[in-house]
């Protein structure tokens, strides 16, 4: 099959799709148009889970000075040779070193100083005898265990060498990464800007949860779901508007600047009130409309200026599927994250046949049981509860009629990592 997008009519209302694009066409379009956003400086308190945009190099060594790794006594390691229970050695205690308050002065041979963990080790001594192997009385130290030169001492640059690259661009920062940056004295880091996502919900029948509704109206399930998915993928919701089916309101919301990504829930198919595809073509580019997949065949994508636009079907499972295949990939790429799904994967054996059809990609919700993978028995793409009853999903490629019992399949678990 061709990898080029089919010719797209901007208005297919009540005419249907003459043809549908392959899933790969949409993915290629996303990868060509969704590049990581510029960096921004962010307080170290807020960098966890963000993506580093430039390398972090060490302007100082860590530690910057030789420091004690144990509470005990600092002395010359070579002078402890032969120390033992039957051969205790004595040293004169001439002072102490505390964190932030180093010992000042010289240390004569056969002398020691009291030292705490993290305190500077003075010039002239090179080892620390742990407190449990030492006794101090009347200004004298008695030790019963030898230590090698350099033992129990953290040396300059042992943790981080001066000038070394500590964190590389493209890394998704973890709490310990923030700690390392703090140890270098950095109050802020340059991270990829989070994609700003505008959520537009269409449909005259859609009401917000908590509002009163009339018979035959429905509560908006997609908005809460999409908000969570956007957050999962590193985006931030710039604004969220329920627009009904008024074309002028939809046009204005699509054309307003300020977002990197527009997610339009509903109005993406071929009904009389499905205005979004035509408006996207008029305002910018309708790159893909109609995809050879189930569910989510009415999905589409394009752009208005620099803003990427994704047409997500109103049926909740179709909305989830279209987001995961297309919009989520774009948001992750814009934010510098890996394009791949963040779902954990597991291999399993098919217990009951998974049916598909040549020429389309199938997103099949499944359960994992003692006998293996079983597809859920479903009647449509509006059954959002199926995604809470399912353990995950299996993707059947377009060149397959499905998977028979005993086949090995990859299950994408809804418990993402």
N, C-alpha and C positions, 0 to 999 in steps of 0.2 A: 504494500500500500504506500501511497505517496506520503512523504514527510512534510510536504508544503501545505499551508492552510488552504482550505477551499475558498472559492469566491464567496463573499459574505454579503447578503442583502441586509440593509440596515433596518428594514421593517418586514418582519415575517409574521406579524400578527394575523392569526386565523388562516395562515397559508402553510404553516409547518416548516420544518427544516428540509431543504432539498438534499442536504448531505451534512454529515457531522465530522468534525476534525478528530484525528487520533489524539489520544492523551499525550503522546510524545510531542505533538506539535505545540500544545499548551506549555508543557514543561520547557521546551526549547525556547519559546518566546519569553518565558519568565527568566530563564538563565541569561538571556541576551539583554534583558531590560532591567533586571534587579541587581544592581551592584551595591556593595557596602557604602553606607552613607558616610559623610565626613565625620571626623572626630570632634569631641568636645571635652573640656576639662571638667571633671566631676570630683566632688569631695570624696576623700578616701572612705568616709562613712557610707557612701552610696554606690560603691563600685562592684560589690559582689553580684555575680551573674551577668555583669556587663562584659563587653568584648573589648579587649585592649586594642587601641588603634596604632600605637607605636611601641617599639621596644623600650623596656625599662633597663637602664644601665646603672651600675652602682657607682655613685659619686664618692662613696666612702667604703671602707672595708668593714665587715662585721665579723668578729668584734674589731674595734679600732685599737684595742690594747689587749695584751695578754691578761686573761682573767681567770679567777678560780672557778673550777667546775664542781667543787665540793666545799663544804664547811670543814675547816681543819686548820692546818699550820703550813705556811709556805717556807721552804728551805731549799738547800741544794741537794738534788737527788743523789749525786755521787757520794755525799757524806752519809747516806743512810745504808750503804752496803753492809750486809752482815747483821742488820737489826733483826731481832726475833724474840720470842718469849723467854728464851734462856740467855739472850744477849741484848738487853735493852740499851738503847743509846740515848744520851742526854744532849739537849741543846738549850741555850739561853734564849728566853723569849724577850725580844727587844721592842715590841710594839704590835700594832695591829693595822689591818687594811679592811675597810668597809666599803660597800657599794657607794660610789660617789665621793668617798673620803679615803684617798689612797694613803699608804704609809710613805712618809717622806724621810729621807736619810739613807745612809749606807747600812748594809747588813754584813757584819763580820763573819768569818768562817765559824762553823759550829754554832750558828745562831739561827733563830726562826722568828717568824711573826704570826700572830693569830690572824686568820683570814676567813671571810665569809663568801659564800657562793656569789659570783658575779663581780667581786671586788678586784681591783687591779693587782696583778702580781708584780712586785717591785723589781727593778734591775738588781741583778746579783743572785736572785733565787730563781728556781726553774720548776719546782714541783710542789704538790700539796699532799701532805699526809692527812687522810680523813680523820675526823675527830674520834671515831670509834677505835682507832689504832694508836691513840695518843693520850697521855695524861699530863696535865699541867699542875704543878704545885710549887709554891714559893718561887715563882719566876723561872722555873725550869720545866722543860718539856721532855717527857720520856716517851720514846716510840718503840714499838715492838714489831714493826713491819717495814721493810725497805720499800722505797718507791723509785722508779726509774726517772731519769731526767725527762722533764716534760709531762710526766703523768699527772692526770687530774687538772690540767691547765688547758683552757681554750685559747688558741693562739691567734694572732692578728690575721684576719682574712680567712680563718678556718671555715667559717659559715659562708661568707660571701667575699669574694676577692674584689679588690678595688678595680673598677673598670669593666667588670664582667657583665654580660647580659643576663639579667636575673629573670625577667619575664618577657616573652616574645609576643609581638603583635599577632592578633588573631586568637589569642587565648581567652577563653571564657573564665572570668576571674572567680576564684573560690575564696572562702573566708581566710584561709591561710595565705593566699596571695596578697590580700589586703594587709595581713600582718607583716609579711616580708617587706612590702612597700613602706609600711610605717617604720620598720627597723632601719630603713634607709633615710628616714626623715622626710619622706614625701607626703605632703598634705593632700595632694590631688593627683589624679591620673588622667591621661587622655584616653577616652574610650569612644567606640563607635556610637554615634547618636542613635537613640531609639527611634524606630519608625513611628511616625504619627499617623494613627489610623482613624478615619472617619467612618462611623457606622450609620448607614441610612437604611431604614426599615420602611418598606412600602406595603400597601394593602389597606383599603378602607375598612376592612373587617378586623384589623389587628388592634388589640387593646393592651395596654401595659398591665402587668400583674398588679393586682390590688385595686385597679379601676373597676367600676361597674361596667358590665357589658350586656348587650342585648342578645336575644336568641340569634343564633347563627353567626355571631361574632366569636373570635378566638383570642386567647391570651398569647402574647408574644413570647415564644420559647427561644427563638433564635438569638435575640439580643444578649441574654444572659450567657448562653452557650458561646457566642462569638467573643464576648468580653473575656471569658476565661481562656479561650484559645489564643486570643491576641496577647494576653498577659503571659501565657505559657511560652509563646514564641518570641518574647522580648519586645513587643510593641506596646505603645500606650494609646488609649482611646482619646483622640483629640476632641471629638464631639460625637453625640449620639442623638439622632433625630428620627421620630416616627412621622412619615410624610403622607400617609394615605396613598392615593393613586392620582394625585394632581400633577400633570406633566410639568407645569411651570415651577412648582415647588421642588420637584425632583431635579429639574434642570438647574435651578439656582443653587441647590445644595451640592450638585456635582461640580459646578463651575467655580464655587467659592474656593479661594486659595487657602493654604495652611496645612494640608494633609499630604503625606507621602503615599498613602494607600486609601482607596475608597472601597468599602465593602457594602454592596447593595443587596439587601436581603429581600427576595421576592421580586416579582415583575420582570423575570429574566426569560420567560418562555414565549409562547406564541398566542396568548390570549389577547383580548381587546384592551385590557388594562396593563399589559406588559410593555411599558414605555421605555424602560432603562436601555435596552439595546439600541433602539433608534436614537435616543438622546446622546448616548455615548458616541455613536458614529457622527452625529452632528457637531458635537463639542470637540471631538478629538479623533481617536482611532478605535474602531471595533476590530480587534485583531483576530479573535476567535469567538464564535457564538454557535453553540451546539457541539457537544463532545460525545464521541462513541464510547460511552460508559454507562453503567447502571449501578446505583442511581446517579443523578446529577447530569443527565444528558442536556438539560437546558442551560448549563453553566456557560459563562463567557468571560472574556477579559479584554482589556485594551488600556488606553491611557488618555488622559486629558492634560496636555502639557507634559510636565515631569511626573505627574501623579498617576500611579498604577491603579486601575479600576478592575474590580472583580464582581461579576454578576453571579450571585449565589441564589439557587432556587429557594422558594419559600418553604417547601416541604422540609421539615427539620433534618431528617437523615440525609437528604440530598444536599442540604446546606452544609452539614458537617462534612460530608464526603468531598464536596467541591472546595470547601475551605482547606481541608487537609491535603488534597492533591495539588491545589494551585495557590490560593491566597496565602496559606501558612508558609509555603515554600518561599514565596516572594518576601514576606515579612522577615523570615529568618535570614534570608540572604541580605536584605537591606540592613539588618542589624548586625551583620558580620558573623552570624551563626551558621553551622552546617546546614545545607539545604535538606538533608535527609530527615525523615520523620523522627520525632523524639520518643517514639514508642519503643519499649523493650520488645525484643523478638524472641520467639521460642520455636523450635521445630516440633512437629507433632504428626501423628498418623491419622488419616481420614477414617472416621468410623462409619459415616453415612455420606453418600455421594454429594459432592458439591457441583451443582449444575450451572453451566454458563452457555454462551453462544459465541461462535466464531465471529470476529469482527468488532467486538466490544470488550472493554475492561469491566470486570465485575468486582464490586466491593461487597464482600459477603460477610455478614455478621455471624459469628460462631461461638459455640460453647466448647470448653475443654472438659471432657469427662474421663472416667476411668478407662473407657474403650478408645478414646481419641477425640478427634475434632468432629463436631456435628454442626451443620448450618441451622440457624433458627428458621422455623417455618413462619414466613412473613407474607403479608398481603399488599404491602406498599411502602413508599418512602416517607410517609408521614408518621410512622410508628417510632417516635424518638425513644420510647421506653425500651425498645429492642436493644439500644446501645447500652442501657444500664443492666439488662439481663444478659447481654453478651460478655464474654471474657475478652473479646477482641475481634479482629477481622482478618480475612484472607483475601488477597488480591489475585484474581484469576486473569491472566494476560489475554490480550485480544486474539491470540493464535491458538487458544485452548477452548475445548468444550467443557472444561471442568476437571475435577479430580475424583477419581473413583476410590472406593474403599481400599485401604492399604497403602495409598499414596502418601508420600512425605510432603508436607506443606509448611510454609513459614506463616506463623500466626503473629500478627502485630497486636500486642496487648494494650488495652485501654489504660492500664496503669503505666503511664509513660515515665521515662527517666529524665 
